């Protein structure tokens, strides 16, 4: 019968560890929800990756112009 108590104890410890992991995971989720809106508000309304780009064809770089004026 001694083996059953060890197994039960291990099972209880394993369950406590699982519950703690779930609490940690939930805390990380809540933290990431607060961090993401703060980070996006730093840049304003415009996406920094596409800032200054306008729809349609883009002008050619200086090095590709053959001296022609548009």
N, C-alpha and C positions, 0 to 999 in steps of 0.2 A: 504494500500500500504506500510505501514511502515514495515510489516513483510518481504516483499520481499527484502528490503535493508539489513536486518539482515542476511537473508539466503545467500544473495550474498556475504556479507562480510565474513561470516563463510566459505563459499565455497572458496573464494579467499585465506583466511588464511590457510585452509586445503591444498590447492594446493601449496602454498608457503612452507608449512611444508613438503609436499611430495617431492618437488623438492630439498629442503635442505637435506632431508634424502638420496636421490639419489646421491647428490654430496658427502656427507659423505661416503657413501658406495663405491663410485668410488675411493675416496682418500684411503680408507682402502685396496681396491684391489691393487692399485698401490704400496702402502707401503709393502704389503705382497709379491708382486712380487720381490721387491728389497731385502727384508729380507731373503727370502728362499735361493737364490743363495749364499748370504754371509755366511749363516749358514752352507751350505753344503761344502763350500770351506775350512772351518776350519779343517775338518777331512781329507782332501786329497782325494785320489781316492778310498780308502778302506772304506767300511761301518763299523762303529764302533761296530755294533751289531754282526757282523760275523767275526770280525778281528781275525786272527790266526786259523780259522777253515779251514780245507782242505777237499776236496771231498773224499767220501768213508768212510769206517768204521773208527771210532775214537778209539784211544787207551783207554783201561779201566783205571779208576782211581786207584790209589795205593791201596786203601782199598779193591778193588774187586779182585786184583791179589792174587792168591793162592801161590805165591812164584814161579810160573812158569816163565821162561824167554822165550821170543819169539825170 
